[in-house]
Structure formats: structure tokens, C-alpha cells
Amino acid sequence: MNEITQDSLSAGEANVMKGVFRFKFLPWLVLVLGLAATYFLQQAAFDDTRRLQQEDFAYQTHVIVLRIEQRLATYEQVLRGFKGLYAASKSVERDEFRSYADIQHLAEHYPGIQGVGFSLIVPLHEKASHVAALRKEGFPDYRVYPDGERDLYTPIIYLEPFAGSNLRAFGYDMYSEATRRSAMERARDLGKSAMSGKVALVQEAGQKAQAGFLMYLPVYRNGRPHETLAERRANIVGWVYAPFRMNDLMPGILGEQGSSLDYEIFDGEQATPASLMYDSDGHLSLHQDRSLYHISQRLEIIGHTWNISLRSLPAFDKNIDIGRVAVIRMTGALVSVLLSLLVLLLVSGRTRALHLAQDMTVKLRESEARLALTLNSAELGAWDWNIKTGRIVFNERWAQMRGYGCQEVELDGQFLAAGIFPEDIPLLQKKLAEHFKNNSVIFDAEYRVCTKSGAWIWLFGRGTVIERDEKGEPLRMVGIEMDISDRKKTEAELHAAATELQEAHRYLLQSEKMASIGQLAAGVAHEINNPIGYVYSNLGALEKYVQETFAMLDMYEQAEASITDPEVLCRLDCLKRKLDIAFLREDLGSLMNESKEGITRVKQIVQNLKDFSHVDIADEWHFTD
């Protein structure tokens, strides 16, 4: 009976059994492929989200660096204004220095600056007379410190605001300390601003010390040359300078900018604990950086080097939208499981497959529709490329990005290359070649393609080879594409905004220069106006006196007829010819008129200077377009 049963098995039934055995692993293969496709799709979405986050980090770091550079450049302009005060005056007294500092409103307009001062060069042989002069000025306890005999001293004689901790710096010889001296010598020799390295300010005495630095600008003798190095060293009289405390300066510059970023500033090019000047979160991260994004940048500020290290904090790293990634992951896993179950049902038996074929087809189409919906909702175009034949299968979104319908185009390798921007083809070919040789796990690239309307759009493509022959040559490749035209447009707008910001910065510097010129013009006009006034008044009185003198001469000439002494008449006649009274009458009138005209022109120039600097202009309303 067993023999009959075995003999009765048809060859077809045996083949069916072999087929069932051969395809029993197909559901698992479908599940693996589905999960792989899901992984690639969600990884592409996650990478794109991370890329946007990284761009945001790069933008915020650029803003931080730009604000630091702009603020320190502004403080340099403050020092230039004080230098201009010295250049416009024969000497600057203490009350004049204080008045100019009060006009600047340093605490209000320049947060972070500790003050502005002046350091005077005092040779060794003049030290005693200098101390005596300062004590006579009203500072009986004044001394130059630290003690010790040196070739020259540079005590601080002016420092505004002259109160609080700034009083400790009065008389301090900055030239006695190496770091300060290096910056002062550099400013003197170059004839421009210089910034010191990391120092402990003398204002820090009795407090928890924090890092600081100073900015110097040399002041030379008025009217003396300082074009060459020798002239600058010979004619320098001192420095205007400003001290800064980092813990006060940096929050004033950035405010809440660094709430999600940690930035550390080091003096010089090396980032070491000893060179640390400022740490926004108070926790030095050297060799312990676990942040997601980190960048170190070298800053050249007023001839001095800073190294700024910026890293993202956990609050920034976690601020990422992974909603789309979660949708793709869950939907892809669900679709993969459904497809594998459908394949399992198909291969479970021929009879059951025949009965359930129609139902399975419907479910399969529904699953494919859900997969297509998932891809379309993520705005991803999917493609499947047969490398040997050049045949490409794609979804609807892939065609829509190019402006086509699914039925409008039949793609092969030649059509694909024809639609790509010519300059992008070599890069794509290079990356494909590297991926085909297993030099890269994932192929990804950004490139431009031409749409049906003739417009060019930017796409981001990502894919991988999923099938190779026995020799390892690629046979089939799948991937996705995403339209990144909006992102590229945003990048261009950011670049344009950065350019506008730089232009605005240049305009601000020019405005500050014009403001300084206006203040200088006001001072010059004020100083000239007083002597011009009394010269003009004296000319009027002199003209009146000359007229009266000529009137007296006329009376004397009328009285000559009554003089009978020949000798007296002879002397008078000789004197009249010698003095040429007629010429004096004519020329003195011309001289008075020309002098009054010259003084009037000078008064008009002074008035123009006042108008330029907006001094003495009445508060009136004017119509303005």
C-alpha cells in the first residue's frame, strides 16, 4: 500500500512540494527587504533633520563670533574718540577728560567696558616731580606703584568712571607687567590699537579674581611726526586704554544667545586651562566633550589671537523634530510585516493560494497603496534601478518632482543622465563608482535636474546597491530622492543676509566716524568763536579811534594858518611829507574794511562748523520728505 501511494505521487505534485520547500524562506526575505527599505527611508529623514539642526548650530556660532568681533571693534572706536580729544587739544586736563567720558555714557552704550583711562610716560628723573604735581592737584596719597626703580614709568593718571574699584588702578605702572608691556609696545611701534593677553586687573583686588584684558591706543605729541618706528618711539607721550572683565563683557555682548550653546574663550591659539578666559556654563570641557556638535575657531581681534570653542548643550541636541522619522519607521515596519504575512499565505499551499488569490491580491494592493502613501506623505521619491538593463521603476512622487505624470515617461539610464545638470554629472559618476566598489556604504549626493517646464530644481538623493552578481558587480540599486530647493533658497537668503549685516556694520562704523568729526568740529568752532568775537569788536573800536584821530588832524591843519613861527611851520611841513598823511587817510580806510571783511568770513566759517555739528541750532519743526 505504501508502494502504491508512493507510485501514485505525480511528478507535478513532487515539483510543488519542492517549490514549497524552496520558497519557505521568501516571507523572511520580504520582511528583511521591507525593514531595510524602512531603515533607509527613516535614516534619510533623520539625516535630513540632523543636517538642518547642524546648519542651525553653524548659524548660531557664526552670530556669536560676529557679535564678539563687532563689539570689540566698537570699543576700539571709543578709544579713537579719546585719542581724537588729545589730538585736538594742546593738553587734556582731568576735568576735560571726565567731561568727554561723561558725554560717551560708557555704562549705558558700551556694556562690559570697565572704563577708559590715560597712562602717562614718566622717565625716572621726572618721577619725583610727577608725584609731587599729582599730590598738589589734590591727591595727597598718590604714588606710582609697584615700587622699584625702572628706566621709565607709565602710571595711570586718568580713569573714568573715577570711582569704586577703578580707584585701585590710580597710579599703577602698567609697563611693569610683561603682558601689558608687550601690548603697549606693540601699539606704540605699530601706531594703532593693540589688545593684551589674559591678565588679572588691579581692580580685582579683594574679589574673586576673573580673567581680564586691556585695549591700548598710543597718543603722540601734537605736531610731531610719527610715520616711522623711530619717530613713534621718540614722540609717544602715553596711551589711552580700556580694561575689560570677561565675566561682565561676554554676557553684555551675547545676552541669552548662548542659552543652548556652551562657548569657551582661550587666550592665544592653544586651548588649555591656564589660557581659559571665559566659560559660559562654568564647566571646562577640555578632553571631555560629549556634545553632538562642536567647533573651534581662531579669532584675530585687533592684532591679538583668541581661540573660541563652541559646543551644543543637551537642550540643543534634544531639540530635534523626529516625528516624520517615527511615522516612516512605524509605517514601514507595519507594511513589511503585512507583506511578509501575505507572502507566507501565498506559499503555504497551492490550494489555499487558489482560494485566497483574489483576497490576497486586494490586500497586497492595499499594502502597496499604504507604502506609496507613506512615501508621498514624506515627500520622498522612490526608485528601483536595474543597473544592467538601465530600466528604472519609480513612484508617483518621483515623477511629480520633475513635473511628469507616471505614465508620461519611460526611463532608462540615458534619459536619467540627460535630465541632470551637466556640471553635476561628474560628481554623481564619481560617487556611484565609489559605491559600486564598496568604498561607501550609502550613496548620497545633491544635484540639479531639469523639470518638464524647463526649470531646474535641487534634489537630494540617497541609495544603496541591494543585489550583486557572483563577481561582486552591482545588478540592482534602490533609493529615494527629496526636493531640497527650498533649503537651497534659504541658504542663499542666509548668505545674502550675512552680506547685508556686514554692509550695515560698515555703515555703523562710518556713522560713528562722522559723529566723532561732528564733536571735533563743535569743539573747534567753540574755541575759535571767542577770539574772533573780541577781534571783531576791537576792529570796530579801532575804526572809531582812527576816525577821531583824523578829525583831530583836520583841526590841526586848519590851525596852521594861525602859526607865525617859520621854523615851526617848516618842521610841520617836513613831518607831513615824511608821514604822507594823505596816503595814510586812504590806506587806513582800506585796511579796516579788508580786516572787517576777513573777520566776517571767519565768523561765517565758524557758523558753518556749528551748523555741521548741530550746535546752537534752534529747536524748530521743519517739513521733511
C-alpha angles and dihedrals in degrees: 000000000000089000090051090049092050092046091049093060106107123222089244093057090050090052090050091053090049090049091051090050091046095051099041089100093051096091090055091049091051090049092050092048092047092049090046091052090046090051093051092047096048091042090054090050091046093048091050090051091048090049091055089049091050091050089052090051091050091049094049092048090050090052091050093051092045093051092051092050093046095048094049090047088054091052088051088057089053089058090047089056091055090047088053088055089058093044091053095049136060088222134355115223125205095256091049091051090049093048092051091048091050090053090055093057089212098185092049102043102027110041114192097033112117093204145292123265146168126235116201125209109236118182118220094255091054097047096095094048090046093054091046091051093051092048090049088051089065106279105105093173095050117133138159110246152229092047122238139093115277135164091249139002131212104198120181105245100166126040124158130232084040096200143082118012091353089074089071090065094056107118096006113148103223091183089069092070118074100222094048092043091053092055093044092052091047091052091047095048096043096040093227142083121304132185124215128227125250112314140162107244118229086233087070094073111128093011137091098279119239131184119272143169139196135227120213135194119184123236117207131194112278114253094013121113121250103171097115131049092250092050092049093051092046098047104039116119101178147305136273107218145172127212121214134196111208096215089056097038104050099050087048090055101043106022108182093347093108099047092115096029132064116216126185124191122206128191111241128358099301121081105218134142089250093055095045110125102170138006116187096206099031094239115107108220101195110147089352101080112145096158122128094231127031134167134175119202134184116227124200105202121175092332095313130104126232126179113212120194117196127186136170120253124223090261090060095042092052094047095093129122108231096163093110091047091053092049092051092046095049095041094045092049091048093048091046092052091047092050092048090050090050091051089048090055091048095054097038092090143333096237095050090044091056093050095045099035095105094045092048091049090054092048091047091053090048090052091049090049090052090049090049089047090052092051093045093047088054088048090235125145113215126204139181115203124198098206096196097050097028090231115149125197116197142173128245095262090056090058094041092057088060093045096252135118119236091253096046100075140042109200132211131161093273094054091048092054092045092058096052122092106262095232091054096052097080092053092049092048091050094050093045090051091051091049093047088054091052091247090128130036094212130028112221133160144153117233144152126249132189117243127214090264092055095253122131121233132185118241133186112213129193128176148141140213110255100177134042134172127241091279093052094254113147117253105169136019132186130191150138137248132209129196107239098170091116091052091050089049090051091051090052091049091050090052091049090048091052089051091050090049091054090049091050089051091054090048090051091052090050091049091052090049091051090048090054090049089050092052090047091049090051091052093048092048091050093049094048097042096068099053091042089055097055093040089054090048092048091051089056091051092045091052090052091049092049091052091051091048091052089049089055090049089053090054090049091052090051089051093055091085090065094054110099100175107103092202093056092046090051093051091048092051093049092049092049091052091047094050094040093218093189092056091047091053091054099038097046090056091051092046092052093049093048092047092050090048091051093049090048090054091050090050089052090051090051090049090051089052089052091049090050092052093041093240120152093003112147117243098249133151116246131187110244129184 
